[in-house]
Amino acid sequence: MPKEYSRSERIASQIQRELASLVRSELKDPGLSAPSILEVQVSKDLAYARVFFSVLDPQDAADCLAALTRASGFLQREIGKSLKARVTPKLTFIYDDTDIRGRQLSDLIDSALASDRDKAGQ
């Protein structure tokens, strides 16, 4: 039997799709540097949504967070129109640097392995 998804998970998925589309096509803020919407977590009462995003250049993260926060009212209103729900979650944007930290750890492990190989070869 297929797994059933809760309403908050379905709403989160729909919000993620809508946000990605809105950010790409509607927002014209110069501080916005093409963020990727990674995940949306919606509270059980559908009152709050945490939106995790990432950017290609980590130095643009603060500007992008500020731009998304400024646009949160507009984004919330547009999402409310598409959700057609009684309650539209309040959006909170959070920068997620997990991929960057993962790459740094991977590079560190690779350099340690290379160092061990060099020492073993001597």
QUINORNOR-V633748 format. One line per field, one symbol per residue. psi: psi as a letter, one per 20 degrees, with the letter a starting at -180 (. if undefined). burial: I if it has 9 or more other ideal C-beta (glycine too) atoms within 8 Angstrom, else O. A space follows every 50 residues. Layout:
psi=???
burial=???
//
This chain:
psi=pqpqqrhhhggggggggggggghghhpkphipmmqpogqpppqhjkhqpp oprqqgohiiggggggghghjhggggghhhghhlrhppqppppppokghg hggghghggghgghghgghhi.
burial=OOOOOOOIIIIIIIIIOIIIOIIOOOIOOOOIIOIOIOIIOIIOOIOOIO IIIIIOOOOIIOIIIIIIOOIIOIIIIIIIOOIOOOOIIIIIIOIIIOOI OOOOOOOOOOOOOOOOOOOOOO
//
